[in-house]
Amino acid sequence: MKTGSSHLAALRDGRMVYIGGEEAGDVTAHPAFRNSVASAASLYDFQAANAELMTIESPTSGRRVSRAWDLPTSYEALVERRRAMEAWAETHYGFMGRSPDHVASCFAGMMMGLDVFESYDPVRAGALADYFRYARDNDLFLTYVIINPQADRSKAAHEQADEYLTAGIVDQDSTGLTLRGAKMLATSGIMANEVFVSCIQPLGPGDEKYAVSLALPMNAPGLKLLSRKSYEAAAPSIYDNPLASRFDENDAVIYFDDVKVPWDRVFVAGDTAMMMKQFHATPAHVLQNYQCQVRLMVKMRFLMGLARRTAEVNGTIALPPVRDTLGQLAAEATLVEGMVYGMEAKGKVVNGFYVPDAQILYSAQVLTQQLYAKVINSLRDLAGGGLIMLPSSTRDFANPEIARIIGKTQQSPTASSEERVKFFKLAWDAIGSEFASRHSQYEMFYAGATFVTKGHSFRTYDWAQATGLVDNVMASYSVGSDMALSEAAA
């Protein structure tokens, strides 16, 4: 099976990552990335140590690989798949939004709808099927870039000032196509083996050159990753930033500087309609976002733990208003969990595969986009000034005079001064730090703008059933019905 050490070795592949104005070099050793990369690698060690729960046997290679590659054919198989994803999420407390099971779920969903690709182009469908087997058998960590640079959002991709601002086909021949331009947002790209390049945004006439779906290794010649600021690098210690120091999965813009892509890595080329079909006419979009809700379910449990511990550390757990807040938070966390179970229970068989229910999924996305900020604000309210009345760093404890004052001012009925500081450092990193702010933004927008998720909810809701009830009751009476009912009663 794949292990953490083998994953780390695969990342030392000469990929071109830029941060702080220079090339990063080995991402497994660079101080901006090394801890988070190690956390990603540890997922494979956890997987190997829990093989029965976490893995399946590849039907083509016989190798044990992540259960995320499984194509469930029953409710029970989907639940087993979810239990594996849940266990992985617990290792990072839900803070790695683009863990390896996310894009694997996207490809699994496309394989479930391979007939959609076959109707488009049997050759491209064959390339997708071959790549899926390759990625599964090697248990690849995939990321994706499926959003175009923002630039002027009032204009289509082909109307931007720079024709190749958005990654598009600049040339093609018998061996493949050449890609030039940028895509975002390669979350976890630093620690991934390969990247799926596509577009989930609507494309129209004139945008054909940007209608591509393909896969590339992260060290492909001409592929360049421009990292955002590293929160890991800004963390002085694990004690001071226990989450940012280890789980900053990173985000990056990928620029394709005339990258050659062989045809066996190309799944769609030049068909704007197929861009939407690959996600929405197959189970891909549902399966990948179902994984997101499983991860968020775990993250909500973690936040509930912070809420409860905050009340205990502050000695407010017995106060009725605090219990009221905790009860509300518990109901909201249970809502997320219940919707995950509902997606599974209400799922259905499509092409022989068992797919989570889209209606509940998209309802969950709409509600959780609103809910996350509300939960964070409730946690802030519970903590009060305790989040910011903290020593500057763990080094303060090394100074006897400062440590004496800390011991006097950081008091709690349930924790020592050091444990109180440790807890609130964790809470701040989860809800108030720059790392936490990025997560608030991520949970709001990873599924798209709110009008997008609400559009999916509108599209998948059973309006016929709802309006049918209205129509039925209206058909049960007419003008004069009240009089007739009165006479019948008399």
C-alpha positions in Angstrom: 0.0 0.0 0.0 1.0 3.6 -0.4 2.6 5.1 2.7 3.5 8.5 3.9 7.2 8.0 3.1 6.4 6.9 -0.5 4.1 9.9 -0.9 6.8 12.3 0.3 9.3 10.8 -2.0 6.9 11.3 -5.0 6.7 15.0 -4.2 10.4 15.5 -4.6 9.8 15.6 -8.4 11.2 19.0 -9.4 7.8 20.8 -9.4 8.0 24.6 -9.9 6.5 26.3 -6.8 7.0 30.0 -6.1 6.6 31.7 -2.8 8.1 34.9 -1.4 9.5 35.9 -4.8 11.6 32.8 -5.3 11.3 29.1 -6.3 10.6 26.9 -3.3 12.5 23.8 -4.3 11.7 20.7 -2.3 8.2 21.3 -0.8 8.7 18.5 1.7 11.5 20.5 3.3 10.5 24.1 2.7 9.4 25.9 6.0 6.3 27.2 4.3 5.0 23.8 3.4 6.8 20.9 5.2 4.5 20.4 8.2 1.3 20.5 6.1 2.9 18.2 3.5 3.8 15.8 6.3 0.2 15.9 7.5 -1.0 15.0 4.1 1.5 12.2 3.9 0.3 10.9 7.3 -3.1 10.2 5.8 -1.5 7.4 3.9 0.1 6.0 7.0 -3.2 6.1 8.7 -4.8 4.4 5.7 -2.1 1.6 5.8 -2.6 1.1 9.5 -6.4 0.8 9.1 -6.5 -1.1 5.8 -9.8 -2.9 6.3 -11.7 0.4 7.0 -9.8 2.7 4.6 -9.0 0.6 1.5 -10.4 -1.6 -1.2 -8.6 -4.0 -3.6 -8.1 -2.5 -7.0 -10.0 -4.7 -9.5 -7.2 -4.2 -12.0 -3.9 -4.2 -10.0 -4.9 -6.1 -6.9 -3.3 -3.4 -4.9 -5.0 -2.0 -1.8 -6.0 1.6 -2.5 -8.1 4.3 -0.9 -11.8 3.5 -0.6 -12.4 6.9 -2.1 -11.8 5.2 -5.5 -14.6 2.8 -4.9 -17.7 3.0 -7.1 -20.5 2.0 -4.7 -23.3 -0.1 -6.0 -25.4 -0.2 -2.8 -26.4 1.9 0.2 -24.2 -0.2 2.4 -21.2 0.3 0.1 -21.7 4.1 0.2 -21.9 4.1 4.0 -18.6 2.1 4.1 -17.0 4.6 1.8 -18.3 7.5 4.0 -16.9 5.8 7.2 -13.5 5.8 5.6 -13.7 9.5 4.6 -15.0 10.3 8.1 -12.0 8.6 9.7 -9.6 10.5 7.4 -11.3 13.8 8.2 -10.9 13.1 12.0 -7.2 13.0 11.6 -7.2 16.7 10.5 -10.4 17.7 12.3 -12.0 18.7 9.0 -9.4 21.4 8.2 -8.0 19.8 5.1 -10.8 20.7 2.6 -9.0 19.2 -0.4 -7.8 15.9 1.1 -7.1 13.1 -1.4 -10.7 11.7 -1.2 -12.2 14.9 -2.7 -11.0 14.8 -6.3 -10.9 11.0 -6.3 -14.7 11.3 -5.6 -15.0 13.6 -8.6 -13.4 11.0 -10.9 -15.4 8.2 -9.4 -18.5 10.1 -10.2 -17.4 10.7 -13.8 -16.7 6.9 -14.1 -20.2 6.2 -12.9 -21.4 8.3 -15.8 -18.9 7.2 -18.4 -21.7 6.8 -20.9 -22.0 10.6 -21.0 -18.3 10.8 -22.2 -18.9 7.9 -24.6 -21.8 9.8 -26.2 -19.5 12.8 -26.5 -16.4 11.0 -27.9 -15.6 7.3 -27.4 -11.8 8.0 -27.7 -11.9 10.7 -25.0 -14.1 8.4 -22.8 -11.4 5.7 -23.2 -8.7 8.2 -22.1 -10.8 9.0 -19.0 -11.3 5.3 -18.1 -7.6 4.6 -18.6 -6.6 7.6 -16.4 -9.1 6.6 -13.7 -7.5 3.1 -13.5 -4.0 4.7 -13.5 -4.9 7.2 -10.7 -6.7 4.5 -8.7 -4.0 1.8 -9.0 -1.3 4.3 -7.9 -3.6 5.8 -5.3 -2.7 9.3 -6.5 -3.4 12.5 -4.5 -5.2 14.7 -7.0 -6.1 18.3 -6.8 -8.1 20.3 -9.4 -8.3 23.8 -10.9 -11.8 24.3 -12.3 -12.3 28.1 -11.8 -11.0 30.8 -14.2 -9.1 33.9 -12.9 -11.6 36.5 -11.7 -10.3 39.4 -13.9 -13.4 41.1 -15.4 -16.3 38.9 -14.3 -18.7 41.0 -16.6 -17.0 39.4 -19.6 -16.7 35.9 -21.0 -13.3 34.2 -21.0 -12.6 35.0 -24.7 -13.5 38.7 -24.1 -10.8 39.3 -21.5 -8.0 41.8 -22.4 -5.5 38.9 -22.5 -6.7 36.1 -24.7 -4.8 33.6 -22.6 -5.5 35.0 -19.1 -7.6 31.8 -18.7 -5.9 28.6 -19.6 -6.8 27.6 -23.1 -5.7 25.6 -26.1 -3.0 27.5 -27.9 -2.0 24.7 -30.3 -2.7 21.0 -31.0 -1.3 18.3 -33.2 -1.4 14.5 -33.5 0.5 14.1 -30.2 -1.6 16.3 -28.0 -2.5 19.9 -27.2 -0.7 22.9 -25.7 -2.2 24.8 -22.8 -1.4 28.4 -22.0 -2.9 30.6 -19.2 -4.0 30.5 -15.6 -6.5 28.5 -13.5 -7.4 28.7 -9.8 -7.5 27.6 -7.1 -5.2 24.7 -6.6 -6.0 24.0 -3.0 -3.5 21.3 -1.8 -1.7 21.5 -5.1 1.6 21.8 -3.2 1.1 18.3 -1.8 -0.7 16.6 -4.7 0.7 14.2 -7.2 -1.4 15.5 -10.2 -3.9 18.1 -11.1 -7.2 17.8 -12.9 -7.7 20.9 -15.2 -11.2 21.8 -16.2 -13.9 24.4 -15.9 -17.1 24.3 -13.8 -18.2 27.8 -14.8 -20.6 28.4 -17.7 -18.8 28.7 -21.1 -20.5 30.1 -24.2 -19.9 30.6 -27.9 -16.3 31.9 -28.4 -15.0 30.1 -25.3 -14.3 26.8 -27.0 -10.5 27.0 -26.5 -11.1 27.1 -22.8 -13.3 24.0 -22.8 -10.7 21.5 -21.7 -10.6 18.7 -19.2 -7.3 17.0 -18.7 -4.9 15.7 -16.1 -1.2 16.5 -15.6 1.5 15.6 -13.1 2.5 18.6 -10.9 6.0 18.6 -12.4 4.9 18.8 -16.0 7.3 21.1 -17.9 5.9 24.7 -18.0 3.5 24.1 -15.1 4.0 26.8 -12.4 2.4 27.1 -9.0 2.1 30.6 -7.4 1.5 30.0 -3.7 -0.4 32.4 -1.5 1.0 33.4 1.8 1.9 30.5 4.0 0.1 30.5 7.4 2.4 27.6 8.4 5.5 29.8 7.9 3.9 32.5 10.0 3.2 30.2 12.9 6.0 30.5 15.6 5.2 27.0 17.0 2.7 24.2 17.1 1.7 25.4 20.6 0.9 28.9 19.4 -0.9 27.8 16.2 -1.7 24.1 16.5 -3.8 24.0 13.3 -2.1 26.5 11.0 1.3 25.0 11.7 0.2 21.6 10.5 -2.9 21.8 8.3 -2.4 24.8 6.1 -3.2 22.9 2.9 -2.3 25.9 0.8 -3.9 27.5 -2.2 -2.2 28.4 -5.5 -2.7 29.8 -8.9 -1.5 27.5 -11.6 0.0 29.1 -14.7 0.4 26.9 -17.8 3.4 28.2 -19.7 2.8 26.4 -23.0 2.3 23.0 -21.3 2.1 20.1 -23.7 -0.6 17.6 -22.8 -0.7 14.2 -24.6 -4.0 13.0 -25.9 -4.2 10.1 -23.5 -4.5 12.7 -20.7 -7.3 14.7 -22.4 -10.9 14.0 -21.6 -12.7 16.9 -23.2 -11.4 19.4 -25.8 -13.3 22.3 -27.4 -16.9 21.3 -26.3 -18.4 23.9 -24.0 -21.6 21.9 -23.4 -19.6 18.9 -22.2 -18.0 21.1 -19.5 -21.3 21.1 -17.6 -22.3 17.6 -18.6 -19.1 16.0 -17.1 -20.1 17.3 -13.7 -23.9 17.4 -13.8 -25.0 14.7 -16.2 -22.8 12.3 -14.3 -22.7 11.8 -10.5 -19.3 13.7 -10.3 -20.6 16.9 -8.8 -22.8 15.1 -6.3 -20.2 12.7 -5.2 -17.4 15.2 -4.7 -19.6 17.6 -2.8 -21.0 14.7 -0.7 -17.4 14.2 0.4 -17.3 17.9 1.4 -20.3 17.5 3.6 -18.8 14.4 5.3 -15.7 16.5 6.0 -17.7 19.4 7.3 -19.7 17.1 9.5 -16.5 16.1 11.3 -15.3 19.8 11.4 -18.6 20.7 13.1 -18.1 18.1 15.7 -14.7 19.6 16.4 -16.2 23.1 16.7 -18.8 21.7 19.1 -15.9 20.3 21.2 -14.4 23.8 21.3 -17.7 25.3 22.3 -18.2 22.9 25.2 -14.6 23.2 26.4 -14.8 27.0 26.2 -17.8 27.0 28.6 -16.0 24.6 30.9 -12.7 26.5 31.0 -14.5 29.8 31.6 -16.7 28.2 34.3 -19.9 29.2 32.5 -21.3 25.8 31.7 -24.0 26.0 34.3 -25.4 29.4 33.2 -28.7 29.1 31.4 -27.8 31.5 28.5 -24.6 29.5 27.8 -26.6 26.2 27.8 -29.0 27.8 25.5 -26.2 28.7 23.1 -24.7 25.2 23.3 -28.0 23.6 22.7 -28.5 25.7 19.5 -25.0 24.8 18.3 -25.7 21.1 19.0 -28.8 21.3 16.9 -27.0 23.0 14.1 -24.2 20.3 14.1 -26.8 17.6 14.2 -28.5 19.2 11.2 -25.3 18.7 9.1 -24.9 15.2 10.3 -28.5 14.3 9.6 -28.4 15.7 6.1 -25.3 13.5 5.4 -27.2 10.5 6.6 -30.3 11.6 4.6 -28.2 11.9 1.4 -27.3 8.3 1.8 -30.7 6.9 2.8 -32.5 8.8 0.0 -29.8 7.9 -2.6 -30.7 5.9 -5.7 -29.1 3.6 -8.2 -27.9 5.3 -11.4 -26.3 3.1 -14.1 -25.8 0.4 -11.6 -24.1 2.7 -9.0 -25.6 4.0 -5.8 -25.5 7.8 -5.7 -26.3 10.2 -2.8 -29.4 12.2 -3.1 -28.7 15.5 -4.9 -31.7 17.4 -3.5 -30.5 17.0 0.1 -26.9 17.6 -0.9 -27.6 20.9 -2.5 -29.9 21.9 0.4 -27.1 21.1 2.8 -24.7 23.3 0.8 -27.0 26.3 0.8 -27.6 26.0 4.6 -24.0 25.3 5.6 -22.7 28.2 3.6 -24.9 30.4 5.9 -24.3 28.2 9.0 -20.5 28.2 9.3 -20.2 31.9 9.9 -23.0 31.8 12.5 -21.3 28.9 14.3 -18.0 30.8 14.4 -19.7 33.9 15.8 -21.4 31.8 18.5 -18.0 30.4 19.5 -16.6 34.0 19.6 -19.4 35.0 21.8 -18.8 32.1 24.2 -15.1 32.8 24.5 -15.2 36.6 24.9 -11.9 38.3 25.6 -10.3 35.0 26.5 -9.4 34.5 22.8 -7.2 37.6 22.7 -6.0 37.9 26.3 -3.2 35.5 25.7 0.6 35.5 26.1 2.5 36.4 22.9 4.0 32.9 22.4 5.1 29.7 24.1 8.5 31.4 24.8 6.8 33.5 27.5 6.7 30.4 29.7 10.5 30.2 29.6 10.8 33.5 31.4 10.2 32.9 35.2 8.8 36.4 35.9 6.4 36.3 32.9 5.4 32.7 33.7 4.6 33.8 37.3 2.2 36.5 36.0 0.7 34.2 33.4 0.0 31.7 36.3 -1.8 34.5 38.2 -3.8 36.0 35.3 -4.7 32.9 33.2 -6.9 31.2 35.7 -9.7 28.6 35.2 -11.8 26.4 37.4 -11.0 23.4 35.3 -7.5 23.9 33.8 -4.0 25.1 34.8 -2.8 28.4 33.5 -0.7 26.6 30.9 -3.6 24.4 29.8 -5.9 27.4 29.6 -3.5 29.3 27.3 -3.0 26.1 25.3 -6.8 25.7 24.8 -7.5 29.3 23.8 -4.5 29.3 21.4 -6.2 26.3 19.7 -9.6 28.0 19.8 -8.2 31.2 18.3 -6.4 29.3 15.5 -9.7 27.7 14.7 -12.0 30.7 14.7 -10.0 33.9 14.8 -6.6 33.7 13.2 -5.7 34.4 9.6 -5.8 30.6 9.1 -9.3 30.6 10.5 -10.4 33.5 8.4 -9.3 31.6 5.3 -11.4 28.7 6.4 -14.5 31.0 6.9 -13.9 32.1 3.3 -13.4 28.6 2.1 -16.5 27.2 3.7 -18.5 30.0 2.1 -17.2 29.6 -1.4 -15.7 26.2 -2.1 -19.1 25.1 -3.5 -19.5 28.3 -5.5 -21.2 31.6 -4.8 -24.4 31.4 -2.9 -26.5 32.1 -6.0 -24.9 29.0 -7.6 -25.7 26.6 -4.7 -29.2 28.1 -4.4 -29.6 27.5 -8.1 -28.6 23.8 -7.7 -31.1 23.6 -4.8 -33.8 25.1 -7.0 -33.0 22.8 -9.9 -33.1 19.5 -7.9 -36.0 20.1 -5.5 -39.2 18.1 -6.3 -41.4 21.0 -7.2 -43.9 18.7 -8.9 -44.6 16.9 -5.7 -45.0 20.2 -3.8 -47.2 21.9 -6.3 -49.1 18.7 -6.7 -50.3 18.9 -3.1 -51.5 22.5 -3.8 -53.3 21.4 -6.9 -54.9 18.5 -5.2 -56.4 20.6 -2.4 -57.6 23.2 -4.9 -59.3 20.5 -7.0 -61.2 19.3 -3.9 -63.5 22.4 -3.7 -65.1 25.0 -5.9 -67.3 28.1 -5.7 -70.2 27.2 -3.4 -68.4 24.4 -1.7 -68.8 26.0 1.8 -72.6 26.2 1.2 -72.7 22.5 0.1 -70.7 21.4 3.1 -73.0 23.3 5.5 -76.1 21.8 3.9 -74.6 18.3 4.1 -73.8 18.8 7.8 -77.4 20.0 8.5 
